[in-house]
Amino acid sequence: MAEALDFFLDDAASARVMEMRARLALAGVPVPAHAPSVRFARGASIPKKARGDLATELRLLVLPELWFAVFGTILTAEPRLVLAVVTDTELLAAHVSVHDALAGRVREPSSRYLPGSWLPHCALSREIPEETLPDALRELHPVTPIRAKVAGIGITDTRTGEVTRLR
């Protein structure tokens, strides 16, 4: 089991992401079922004490708007299509604040979400064979940027998909 800290998108931005996922699904591309979000941290577990400290920190944090303007792929055994978040100083500062609140409290933190390694994105597909990428990308054109506000923050159990809201 793993737990992740996810920042969920507002309704309008979520609807646009879900529409893109629906177009991909119609083309036979496997898509995630979970609500559109940007993952800020992940570890084997985020204990209750750390959640409380994080919730306190999040109440003080000014949440930046997210700007999605670029498609990308995350390369694993098979690639995944994503909407990349344009990074700016506000977003990076929020990310660092989150990790400062979690430092030393998360069991087995994932290095791919740590400051300096993090590539903020919202998943459009699950893993797909590399040879289907060109067709999948064609399904998403034309590309129109999405500006999103953070509508909620929660800890997601990555095995069950259950979300415990923090904000």
N, C-alpha and C positions, 0 to 999 in steps of 0.2 A: 504494500500500500504506500502511496505517496500523497502528500497534501500540497496544495499550491495556493498562492495568494493571487487572486484574479481581480482586475478592475473591469467592471461590466459597463457596456456602452449604453447611452441613452436610447430611448425607443426609436427615434427616427434613424439613427445610425445603425442600430440593430436590425431594423427592417431592411435597410439597404444591403447589409451583409447577408442577411437571410435570403434575400432575393438573388444575390450572386450564388450562394450555396445551392439554391433551388435550380438555377440554370445549370450548374455543374452536375447536380444529381440527375437531371433530365438527360444529360449527356453520358450518364453511366459512371460518373466520378464519385467515389465514396466521400461523403461530407460529415463533419461532426454534428452531433445532435445537440450539444450544449449551447447555451446562450453565448453570443459573441462577446469576447473579452480580450484583454491584454494581460498576460501573465507576468507578474513582477517578481515572484520568488517561488521556489519549490524545494521540498525536502522530504525525507522519509516521514517526518511528523513535525507539526508546528504545535507545541504544547499549549495548554490553556493559559499558563502564566504569560507566555510570549504573546498569545492572542490578546490578552488584556492590555499588555504594554503597547502592542501595536495599535489596538483600537484607540488608546489614549493619544498616541502619536498622530494617528490619522485624523482625529478631531482638530488638531492644530495645523494640519497640512492643507495648503491651498492646492487643490487638484487641478492640474493643467488640462487644457483641451487637447485632444488627440487629433492628429491630422494624418489621414491615410491617403497617400497619393501614388503609391508604387506597388505593383505586384512583385512577388519574389517567390523563391523556393527555399525550403529548409531541407538540406540534404541529410537524410538518414539512410537506412538500408534502401528505402524507396523515398523519393521526394514528396513533400507536401506543399501545396500552394498556400500562400499567405498574402495578406495585405500588410505591408511594412508601415510602421509608424515613423513619421518624420521626427527625428530627435532634435530637441532644442534644450537650452539650459534649464528651463523650468521642469521638463520631463525628467531629465537626468538628475536634477536636484531632488525631485520627489522620489525617484528610484533609490537614490543614496539614503534618503531619510528612512525609507522603509527598511532598507538593509541595516542601517544603524540600529533601528528598534529590534531587529531580529538577530543581530550579531551574537553569536555564542549560544543562542537559544533554540535553534532549529537543528534537529537531528539529521545528519547526512544532507546538508544543503547541496543543491545541484549547482555545479560551477557555471553552467550555461546561463544562469540568471543573475550571477553576481555582477556588481558594477565593473565595467571594463570588458565584460564578456557578453552582456545582454544585448540581444537584437529584438527590440520590441515589435510585436506583430499580433495580428488577429488571424486565426486559422480559417481558411476557406475550404480546405479538403483534408481528408485523412491521407495516409500514405498511398501513393498511386505509382504504377509502373512508369519509369522515365520516358518510355516511348509515347505515352499518352499525353505528356505535358503540352506539346504544341496544340493539340486539339482542345484540351481543357482551357488553355489561355485564349483561344479563339472564342470560346463560349462567353468569356468575360468582357470582350470588347464591345463598345468603346469604353475606355477607362474614364471614370469621372471621380474626382477626389471626394473624400468623405471627411467632414469635420464632426468629431464626436465629443460629447461631454461624458464624464464619468458619472454614471447613475447609481452605482453601488459598488461595494467592495466586499469580497467574501473569501473564505477558505474553502477550496474545493477538494473533496476526496476524489482523487483521480481514478480510483477503481469503480466507485459507484456513481460519480457525478453529483453527489449530494453537496449542496453549498450551505455553509454557515455564514450568514451575513455579519459583517463587522461594522458596516456603515451604509 
